[in-house]
Amino acid sequence: MITKRHFFLALEFLFAQNYCRLITNDGNKEIDDEIAKMDAKQACQLLKDIWIGEEAMNKLDEENQYVGWWFRILCPYNIVHRYVDEDGEERWVLN
């Protein structure tokens, strides 16, 4: 079973390796730029500070018939991943 601790350890690793990062859900470029300057622990802490827990997330998913409802609708952040195309161009992509 994946726990909150495991999730954040994995996420911190992905942030530290520059595989993914946090952005704001509302597209606030100024805040996104500040988040991009944070180290992996600081970025994880932003998400930990507003985390509602697995049980509450599962309940929202069930009520709204949509997996990931909290992240998509209520969470002020999104996790984007780094994508490098055939030409070597780097982009950050929201899943």
MOPAC internal coordinates of N, CA, C and O (Angstrom, degrees):
PM7 1SCF
backbone

  N    0.0000 0     0.00 0     0.00 0    0    0    0
  C    1.4480 1     0.00 0     0.00 0    1    0    0
  C    1.5318 1   109.52 1     0.00 0    2    1    0
  O    1.2310 1   120.92 1   -48.10 1    3    2    1
  N    1.3090 1   115.84 1   131.90 1    3    2    1
  C    1.4572 1   120.51 1   177.76 1    5    3    2
  C    1.5238 1   108.36 1   -82.44 1    6    5    3
  O    1.2310 1   121.02 1   -52.04 1    7    6    5
  N    1.3028 1   115.66 1   127.96 1    7    6    5
  C    1.4564 1   120.59 1   179.73 1    9    7    6
  C    1.5274 1   109.74 1  -103.20 1   10    9    7
  O    1.2310 1   121.61 1    -8.95 1   11   10    9
  N    1.3164 1   114.52 1   171.05 1   11   10    9
  C    1.4666 1   120.19 1   175.85 1   13   11   10
  C    1.5268 1   110.01 1   -56.31 1   14   13   11
  O    1.2310 1   120.65 1   137.51 1   15   14   13
  N    1.3191 1   116.36 1   -42.49 1   15   14   13
  C    1.4661 1   121.38 1  -179.96 1   17   15   14
  C    1.5285 1   110.82 1   -59.96 1   18   17   15
  O    1.2310 1   120.62 1   134.39 1   19   18   17
  N    1.3360 1   116.42 1   -45.61 1   19   18   17
  C    1.4641 1   120.43 1   179.43 1   21   19   18
  C    1.5275 1   111.51 1   -63.78 1   22   21   19
  O    1.2310 1   121.19 1   137.44 1   23   22   21
  N    1.3300 1   115.33 1   -42.56 1   23   22   21
  C    1.4668 1   119.71 1   179.55 1   25   23   22
  C    1.5227 1   110.60 1   -57.91 1   26   25   23
  O    1.2310 1   120.51 1   131.50 1   27   26   25
  N    1.3297 1   116.62 1   -48.50 1   27   26   25
  C    1.4587 1   119.55 1  -176.84 1   29   27   26
  C    1.5282 1   112.74 1   -72.27 1   30   29   27
  O    1.2310 1   119.77 1   149.18 1   31   30   29
  N    1.3098 1   118.05 1   -30.82 1   31   30   29
  C    1.4738 1   119.94 1   173.90 1   33   31   30
  C    1.5280 1   110.47 1   -64.52 1   34   33   31
  O    1.2310 1   120.72 1   135.36 1   35   34   33
  N    1.3277 1   116.24 1   -44.64 1   35   34   33
  C    1.4663 1   120.25 1   178.41 1   37   35   34
  C    1.5275 1   110.78 1   -64.72 1   38   37   35
  O    1.2310 1   120.78 1   136.57 1   39   38   37
  N    1.3209 1   116.11 1   -43.43 1   39   38   37
  C    1.4624 1   120.04 1  -179.59 1   41   39   38
  C    1.5283 1   111.03 1   -64.16 1   42   41   39
  O    1.2310 1   120.39 1   138.18 1   43   42   41
  N    1.3218 1   116.86 1   -41.82 1   43   42   41
  C    1.4643 1   120.11 1   178.08 1   45   43   42
  C    1.5331 1   110.69 1   -60.62 1   46   45   43
  O    1.2310 1   120.24 1   139.06 1   47   46   45
  N    1.3318 1   117.15 1   -40.94 1   47   46   45
  C    1.4606 1   120.89 1   176.72 1   49   47   46
  C    1.5295 1   110.48 1   -61.07 1   50   49   47
  O    1.2310 1   120.21 1   133.43 1   51   50   49
  N    1.3252 1   117.20 1   -46.57 1   51   50   49
  C    1.4728 1   120.91 1  -179.61 1   53   51   50
  C    1.5235 1   111.67 1   -62.80 1   54   53   51
  O    1.2310 1   120.50 1   139.84 1   55   54   53
  N    1.3345 1   116.66 1   -40.16 1   55   54   53
  C    1.4690 1   119.99 1   175.83 1   57   55   54
  C    1.5294 1   110.60 1   -63.70 1   58   57   55
  O    1.2310 1   120.41 1   133.99 1   59   58   57
  N    1.3322 1   116.82 1   -46.01 1   59   58   57
  C    1.4639 1   121.41 1  -176.90 1   61   59   58
  C    1.5255 1   111.61 1   -63.33 1   62   61   59
  O    1.2310 1   120.26 1   146.37 1   63   62   61
  N    1.3253 1   117.11 1   -33.63 1   63   62   61
  C    1.4646 1   121.34 1  -179.41 1   65   63   62
  C    1.5353 1   112.24 1   -86.59 1   66   65   63
  O    1.2310 1   120.65 1  -179.12 1   67   66   65
  N    1.3405 1   116.36 1     0.88 1   67   66   65
  C    1.4598 1   122.76 1   179.52 1   69   67   66
  C    1.5339 1   112.65 1    64.73 1   70   69   67
  O    1.2310 1   120.83 1  -150.77 1   71   70   69
  N    1.3475 1   116.01 1    29.23 1   71   70   69
  C    1.4625 1   120.48 1   175.72 1   73   71   70
  C    1.5222 1   111.14 1   -83.40 1   74   73   71
  O    1.2310 1   120.58 1   152.14 1   75   74   73
  N    1.3282 1   116.50 1   -27.86 1   75   74   73
  C    1.4535 1   120.80 1   177.96 1   77   75   74
  C    1.5268 1   109.05 1  -152.13 1   78   77   75
  O    1.2310 1   121.00 1   -10.22 1   79   78   77
  N    1.3265 1   115.69 1   169.78 1   79   78   77
  C    1.4649 1   120.96 1   177.98 1   81   79   78
  C    1.5207 1   109.48 1  -157.86 1   82   81   79
  O    1.2310 1   121.29 1   -11.65 1   83   82   81
  N    1.3091 1   115.14 1   168.35 1   83   82   81
  C    1.4642 1   121.45 1   177.20 1   85   83   82
  C    1.5225 1   110.24 1   -90.96 1   86   85   83
  O    1.2310 1   121.30 1   -34.14 1   87   86   85
  N    1.3200 1   115.12 1   145.86 1   87   86   85
  C    1.4662 1   122.37 1   168.64 1   89   87   86
  C    1.5237 1   106.59 1  -135.37 1   90   89   87
  O    1.2310 1   120.52 1   -14.14 1   91   90   89
  N    1.3079 1   116.61 1   165.86 1   91   90   89
  C    1.4582 1   119.73 1   176.86 1   93   91   90
  C    1.5234 1   109.76 1   -79.93 1   94   93   91
  O    1.2310 1   120.54 1   -31.38 1   95   94   93
  N    1.3072 1   116.57 1   148.62 1   95   94   93
  C    1.4643 1   121.68 1   177.74 1   97   95   94
  C    1.5225 1   112.11 1   -70.16 1   98   97   95
  O    1.2310 1   120.63 1   155.10 1   99   98   97
  N    1.3284 1   116.40 1   -24.90 1   99   98   97
  C    1.4655 1   118.91 1  -176.76 1  101   99   98
  C    1.5296 1   113.16 1   -94.45 1  102  101   99
  O    1.2310 1   120.17 1  -174.98 1  103  102  101
  N    1.3373 1   117.27 1     5.02 1  103  102  101
  C    1.4582 1   120.78 1   176.22 1  105  103  102
  C    1.5210 1   114.13 1    73.55 1  106  105  103
  O    1.2310 1   119.73 1  -155.73 1  107  106  105
  N    1.3234 1   118.13 1    24.27 1  107  106  105
  C    1.4552 1   122.22 1  -179.69 1  109  107  106
  C    1.5310 1   109.26 1   -71.11 1  110  109  107
  O    1.2310 1   120.33 1   -80.36 1  111  110  109
  N    1.3177 1   116.97 1    99.64 1  111  110  109
  C    1.4656 1   123.12 1  -174.71 1  113  111  110
  C    1.5257 1   112.06 1   -59.37 1  114  113  111
  O    1.2310 1   120.14 1   140.41 1  115  114  113
  N    1.3084 1   117.34 1   -39.59 1  115  114  113
  C    1.4712 1   121.33 1  -179.30 1  117  115  114
  C    1.5337 1   110.73 1   -61.63 1  118  117  115
  O    1.2310 1   120.79 1   132.79 1  119  118  117
  N    1.3346 1   116.10 1   -47.21 1  119  118  117
  C    1.4654 1   119.57 1   178.98 1  121  119  118
  C    1.5302 1   110.39 1   -69.69 1  122  121  119
  O    1.2310 1   120.05 1   140.13 1  123  122  121
  N    1.3342 1   117.50 1   -39.87 1  123  122  121
  C    1.4668 1   120.72 1   177.25 1  125  123  122
  C    1.5269 1   111.21 1   -57.05 1  126  125  123
  O    1.2310 1   120.53 1   139.08 1  127  126  125
  N    1.3265 1   116.59 1   -40.92 1  127  126  125
  C    1.4733 1   120.54 1   178.35 1  129  127  126
  C    1.5255 1   111.24 1   -64.56 1  130  129  127
  O    1.2310 1   120.23 1   141.40 1  131  130  129
  N    1.3352 1   117.17 1   -38.60 1  131  130  129
  C    1.4690 1   120.73 1   177.44 1  133  131  130
  C    1.5303 1   110.99 1   -66.77 1  134  133  131
  O    1.2310 1   120.69 1   138.05 1  135  134  133
  N    1.3205 1   116.29 1   -41.95 1  135  134  133
  C    1.4680 1   120.10 1   178.23 1  137  135  134
  C    1.5239 1   110.19 1   -62.48 1  138  137  135
  O    1.2310 1   120.26 1   140.21 1  139  138  137
  N    1.3252 1   117.11 1   -39.79 1  139  138  137
  C    1.4692 1   121.32 1  -179.11 1  141  139  138
  C    1.5291 1   112.01 1   -61.96 1  142  141  139
  O    1.2310 1   119.94 1   154.80 1  143  142  141
  N    1.3324 1   117.72 1   -25.20 1  143  142  141
  C    1.4673 1   121.87 1   179.55 1  145  143  142
  C    1.5263 1   112.68 1   -82.76 1  146  145  143
  O    1.2310 1   120.34 1   167.38 1  147  146  145
  N    1.3266 1   116.96 1   -12.62 1  147  146  145
  C    1.4664 1   121.11 1  -176.94 1  149  147  146
  C    1.5222 1   110.69 1   -74.44 1  150  149  147
  O    1.2310 1   121.35 1   -27.31 1  151  150  149
  N    1.3365 1   115.02 1   152.69 1  151  150  149
  C    1.4662 1   117.69 1   172.39 1  153  151  150
  C    1.5308 1   108.29 1   -80.94 1  154  153  151
  O    1.2310 1   120.78 1    -6.08 1  155  154  153
  N    1.3226 1   116.12 1   173.92 1  155  154  153
  C    1.4687 1   121.63 1  -174.61 1  157  155  154
  C    1.5238 1   112.31 1   -59.54 1  158  157  155
  O    1.2310 1   119.92 1   138.43 1  159  158  157
  N    1.3253 1   117.76 1   -41.57 1  159  158  157
  C    1.4730 1   120.70 1  -179.60 1  161  159  158
  C    1.5275 1   111.05 1   -63.87 1  162  161  159
  O    1.2310 1   120.30 1   137.48 1  163  162  161
  N    1.3217 1   117.03 1   -42.52 1  163  162  161
  C    1.4637 1   120.71 1  -179.83 1  165  163  162
  C    1.5290 1   110.81 1   -64.95 1  166  165  163
  O    1.2310 1   120.28 1   137.43 1  167  166  165
  N    1.3251 1   117.08 1   -42.57 1  167  166  165
  C    1.4620 1   120.64 1   179.60 1  169  167  166
  C    1.5282 1   110.37 1   -63.64 1  170  169  167
  O    1.2310 1   120.25 1   137.15 1  171  170  169
  N    1.3207 1   117.13 1   -42.85 1  171  170  169
  C    1.4674 1   120.51 1   177.06 1  173  171  170
  C    1.5213 1   110.96 1   -62.13 1  174  173  171
  O    1.2310 1   120.34 1   141.85 1  175  174  173
  N    1.3174 1   116.95 1   -38.15 1  175  174  173
  C    1.4596 1   120.48 1  -178.99 1  177  175  174
  C    1.5268 1   111.15 1   -62.97 1  178  177  175
  O    1.2310 1   119.84 1   143.92 1  179  178  177
  N    1.3260 1   117.91 1   -36.08 1  179  178  177
  C    1.4659 1   120.23 1   176.71 1  181  179  178
  C    1.5211 1   110.39 1   -57.00 1  182  181  179
  O    1.2310 1   121.05 1   134.82 1  183  182  181
  N    1.3143 1   115.59 1   -45.18 1  183  182  181
  C    1.4561 1   120.20 1  -179.43 1  185  183  182
  C    1.5321 1   111.32 1   -71.80 1  186  185  183
  O    1.2310 1   120.05 1   140.92 1  187  186  185
  N    1.3204 1   117.52 1   -39.08 1  187  186  185
  C    1.4638 1   120.84 1   178.23 1  189  187  186
  C    1.5281 1   111.27 1   -60.94 1  190  189  187
  O    1.2310 1   120.75 1   143.64 1  191  190  189
  N    1.3241 1   116.17 1   -36.36 1  191  190  189
  C    1.4668 1   120.57 1  -176.75 1  193  191  190
  C    1.5268 1   112.76 1   -64.47 1  194  193  191
  O    1.2310 1   119.74 1   155.31 1  195  194  193
  N    1.3099 1   118.10 1   -24.69 1  195  194  193
  C    1.4652 1   120.33 1  -178.09 1  197  195  194
  C    1.5278 1   112.46 1  -115.21 1  198  197  195
  O    1.2310 1   120.34 1  -173.37 1  199  198  197
  N    1.3161 1   116.95 1     6.63 1  199  198  197
  C    1.4673 1   123.31 1  -177.07 1  201  199  198
  C    1.5212 1   111.22 1   -62.58 1  202  201  199
  O    1.2310 1   120.09 1   -47.77 1  203  202  201
  N    1.3223 1   117.43 1   132.23 1  203  202  201
  C    1.4743 1   120.13 1  -179.42 1  205  203  202
  C    1.5223 1   112.53 1  -102.85 1  206  205  203
  O    1.2310 1   119.57 1   169.57 1  207  206  205
  N    1.3059 1   118.43 1   -10.43 1  207  206  205
  C    1.4597 1   121.79 1   176.82 1  209  207  206
  C    1.5162 1   113.65 1    98.14 1  210  209  207
  O    1.2310 1   121.61 1   -24.07 1  211  210  209
  N    1.3237 1   114.52 1   155.93 1  211  210  209
  C    1.4628 1   121.76 1  -175.56 1  213  211  210
  C    1.5282 1   112.66 1   -61.92 1  214  213  211
  O    1.2310 1   120.63 1   135.71 1  215  214  213
  N    1.3127 1   116.40 1   -44.29 1  215  214  213
  C    1.4657 1   119.38 1  -177.54 1  217  215  214
  C    1.5338 1   110.94 1   -60.99 1  218  217  215
  O    1.2310 1   120.41 1   133.20 1  219  218  217
  N    1.3140 1   116.83 1   -46.80 1  219  218  217
  C    1.4699 1   120.49 1   179.49 1  221  219  218
  C    1.5286 1   111.07 1   -64.88 1  222  221  219
  O    1.2310 1   120.49 1   141.98 1  223  222  221
  N    1.3372 1   116.67 1   -38.02 1  223  222  221
  C    1.4689 1   119.49 1   178.31 1  225  223  222
  C    1.5259 1   110.94 1   -65.38 1  226  225  223
  O    1.2310 1   120.71 1   135.75 1  227  226  225
  N    1.3206 1   116.24 1   -44.25 1  227  226  225
  C    1.4653 1   119.84 1   179.22 1  229  227  226
  C    1.5233 1   111.23 1   -61.50 1  230  229  227
  O    1.2310 1   120.49 1   141.02 1  231  230  229
  N    1.3270 1   116.67 1   -38.98 1  231  230  229
  C    1.4678 1   120.85 1   178.15 1  233  231  230
  C    1.5310 1   110.60 1   -62.64 1  234  233  231
  O    1.2310 1   120.44 1   135.44 1  235  234  233
  N    1.3292 1   116.76 1   -44.56 1  235  234  233
  C    1.4703 1   120.19 1   177.81 1  237  235  234
  C    1.5261 1   111.39 1   -62.64 1  238  237  235
  O    1.2310 1   120.71 1   139.15 1  239  238  237
  N    1.3320 1   116.25 1   -40.85 1  239  238  237
  C    1.4674 1   120.48 1   177.84 1  241  239  238
  C    1.5211 1   110.61 1   -59.10 1  242  241  239
  O    1.2310 1   121.23 1   133.49 1  243  242  241
  N    1.3469 1   115.25 1   -46.51 1  243  242  241
  C    1.4616 1   120.55 1  -178.68 1  245  243  242
  C    1.5300 1   111.43 1   -65.57 1  246  245  243
  O    1.2310 1   120.58 1   133.62 1  247  246  245
  N    1.3209 1   116.50 1   -46.38 1  247  246  245
  C    1.4671 1   120.72 1  -178.69 1  249  247  246
  C    1.5258 1   111.94 1   -61.74 1  250  249  247
  O    1.2310 1   120.70 1   144.48 1  251  250  249
  N    1.3262 1   116.28 1   -35.52 1  251  250  249
  C    1.4619 1   120.53 1  -175.06 1  253  251  250
  C    1.5197 1   113.33 1  -102.18 1  254  253  251
  O    1.2310 1   120.73 1  -179.01 1  255  254  253
  N    1.3296 1   116.21 1     0.99 1  255  254  253
  C    1.4644 1   122.86 1   179.52 1  257  255  254
  C    1.5327 1   111.23 1    51.24 1  258  257  255
  O    1.2310 1   121.63 1  -133.13 1  259  258  257
  N    1.3258 1   114.49 1    46.87 1  259  258  257
  C    1.4641 1   120.62 1  -178.01 1  261  259  258
  C    1.5203 1   108.53 1  -152.55 1  262  261  259
  O    1.2310 1   120.16 1   -64.35 1  263  262  261
  N    1.3345 1   117.30 1   115.65 1  263  262  261
  C    1.4615 1   121.30 1   178.76 1  265  263  262
  C    1.5306 1   108.59 1   -71.22 1  266  265  263
  O    1.2310 1   120.48 1   -53.31 1  267  266  265
  N    1.3163 1   116.69 1   126.69 1  267  266  265
  C    1.4546 1   121.34 1  -179.51 1  269  267  266
  C    1.5162 1   114.14 1    92.71 1  270  269  267
  O    1.2310 1   120.27 1  -161.40 1  271  270  269
  N    1.3310 1   117.09 1    18.60 1  271  270  269
  C    1.4698 1   121.99 1  -176.88 1  273  271  270
  C    1.5262 1   112.11 1   -54.54 1  274  273  271
  O    1.2310 1   120.16 1   132.67 1  275  274  273
  N    1.3301 1   117.30 1   -47.33 1  275  274  273
  C    1.4622 1   120.08 1  -178.17 1  277  275  274
  C    1.5201 1   110.85 1   -58.63 1  278  277  275
  O    1.2310 1   120.12 1   131.14 1  279  278  277
  N    1.3525 1   117.38 1   -48.86 1  279  278  277
  C    1.4631 1   120.28 1   179.58 1  281  279  278
  C    1.5196 1   111.14 1   -62.50 1  282  281  279
  O    1.2310 1   120.25 1   138.26 1  283  282  281
  N    1.3019 1   117.13 1   -41.74 1  283  282  281
  C    1.4694 1   121.25 1  -174.62 1  285  283  282
  C    1.5166 1   113.07 1   -73.34 1  286  285  283
  O    1.2310 1   119.87 1   141.26 1  287  286  285
  N    1.3211 1   117.85 1   -38.74 1  287  286  285
  C    1.4670 1   121.60 1  -170.65 1  289  287  286
  C    1.5288 1   113.67 1  -109.73 1  290  289  287
  O    1.2310 1   119.53 1   135.96 1  291  290  289
  N    1.3234 1   118.51 1   -44.04 1  291  290  289
  C    1.4590 1   120.76 1  -170.11 1  293  291  290
  C    1.5266 1   115.38 1  -101.14 1  294  293  291
  O    1.2310 1   119.84 1   148.13 1  295  294  293
  N    1.3068 1   117.90 1   -31.87 1  295  294  293
  C    1.4645 1   121.19 1  -177.80 1  297  295  294
  C    1.5332 1   109.96 1   -69.47 1  298  297  295
  O    1.2310 1   119.66 1   -46.24 1  299  298  297
  N    1.3355 1   118.26 1   133.76 1  299  298  297
  C    1.4695 1   119.79 1  -179.89 1  301  299  298
  C    1.5364 1   113.13 1   -75.27 1  302  301  299
  O    1.2310 1   119.99 1   176.92 1  303  302  301
  N    1.3360 1   117.63 1    -3.08 1  303  302  301
  C    1.4661 1   121.56 1  -178.18 1  305  303  302
  C    1.5211 1   111.12 1  -124.50 1  306  305  303
  O    1.2310 1   121.34 1   -23.17 1  307  306  305
  N    1.3084 1   115.03 1   156.83 1  307  306  305
  C    1.4504 1   123.27 1   170.45 1  309  307  306
  C    1.5148 1   107.68 1  -125.19 1  310  309  307
  O    1.2310 1   120.64 1   -25.81 1  311  310  309
  N    1.3108 1   116.38 1   154.19 1  311  310  309
  C    1.4563 1   121.51 1   174.84 1  313  311  310
  C    1.5245 1   106.65 1  -104.37 1  314  313  311
  O    1.2310 1   120.68 1   -57.89 1  315  314  313
  N    1.3269 1   116.30 1   122.11 1  315  314  313
  C    1.4549 1   121.03 1   177.13 1  317  315  314
  C    1.5284 1   108.65 1  -110.54 1  318  317  315
  O    1.2310 1   120.74 1   -26.81 1  319  318  317
  N    1.3202 1   116.19 1   153.19 1  319  318  317
  C    1.4639 1   119.02 1   178.52 1  321  319  318
  C    1.5230 1   110.40 1  -116.02 1  322  321  319
  O    1.2310 1   121.87 1   -25.55 1  323  322  321
  N    1.3189 1   114.03 1   154.45 1  323  322  321
  C    1.4666 1   121.08 1  -178.58 1  325  323  322
  C    1.5204 1   108.49 1   -81.26 1  326  325  323
  O    1.2310 1   121.22 1   -45.77 1  327  326  325
  N    1.3112 1   115.27 1   134.23 1  327  326  325
  C    1.4599 1   122.44 1   178.41 1  329  327  326
  C    1.5223 1   107.84 1  -128.78 1  330  329  327
  O    1.2310 1   120.59 1   -48.29 1  331  330  329
  N    1.3083 1   116.47 1   131.71 1  331  330  329
  C    1.4588 1   121.53 1   176.57 1  333  331  330
  C    1.5258 1   107.31 1  -117.12 1  334  333  331
  O    1.2310 1   120.42 1   -59.07 1  335  334  333
  N    1.3357 1   116.81 1   120.93 1  335  334  333
  C    1.4625 1   119.91 1  -177.63 1  337  335  334
  C    1.5338 1   111.71 1   -81.80 1  338  337  335
  O    1.2310 1   120.62 1     2.36 1  339  338  337
  N    1.3216 1   116.42 1  -177.64 1  339  338  337
  C    1.4692 1   122.06 1  -177.02 1  341  339  338
  C    1.5293 1   112.73 1   -59.74 1  342  341  339
  O    1.2310 1   120.39 1   152.86 1  343  342  341
  N    1.3233 1   116.85 1   -27.14 1  343  342  341
  C    1.4724 1   121.40 1  -179.61 1  345  343  342
  C    1.5216 1   112.87 1   -88.05 1  346  345  343
  O    1.2310 1   120.52 1  -177.94 1  347  346  345
  N    1.3181 1   116.62 1     2.06 1  347  346  345
  C    1.4620 1   120.94 1   179.83 1  349  347  346
  C    1.5106 1   114.23 1    83.46 1  350  349  347
  O    1.2310 1   120.51 1  -170.88 1  351  350  349
  N    1.3298 1   116.63 1     9.12 1  351  350  349
  C    1.4633 1   121.20 1   178.88 1  353  351  350
  C    1.5221 1   109.92 1   -79.06 1  354  353  351
  O    1.2310 1   120.81 1   -50.29 1  355  354  353
  N    1.3256 1   116.06 1   129.71 1  355  354  353
  C    1.4660 1   121.61 1   179.93 1  357  355  354
  C    1.5190 1   110.38 1   -92.91 1  358  357  355
  O    1.2310 1   121.56 1   -44.51 1  359  358  357
  N    1.3365 1   114.63 1   135.49 1  359  358  357
  C    1.4605 1   121.06 1   175.33 1  361  359  358
  C    1.5196 1   107.89 1  -137.70 1  362  361  359
  O    1.2310 1   120.99 1   -25.31 1  363  362  361
  N    1.3125 1   115.70 1   154.69 1  363  362  361
  C    1.4679 1   121.94 1   174.14 1  365  363  362
  C    1.5134 1   107.60 1  -104.88 1  366  365  363
  O    1.2310 1   120.92 1   -57.06 1  367  366  365
  N    1.3344 1   115.85 1   122.94 1  367  366  365
  C    1.4602 1   121.86 1  -171.41 1  369  367  366
  C    1.5182 1   110.25 1  -117.29 1  370  369  367
  O    1.2310 1   121.42 1   -46.59 1  371  370  369
  N    1.3136 1   114.89 1   133.41 1  371  370  369
  C    1.4657 1   121.69 1   175.42 1  373  371  370
  C    1.5184 1   107.77 1   -89.97 1  374  373  371
  O    1.2310 1   120.83 1   -49.75 1  375  374  373
  N    1.3211 1   116.01 1   130.25 1  375  374  373
  C    1.4773 1   119.68 1   179.27 1  377  375  374
  C    1.4979 1   110.79 1   -75.46 1  378  377  375
  O    1.2310 1   120.10 1   180.00 1  379  378  377

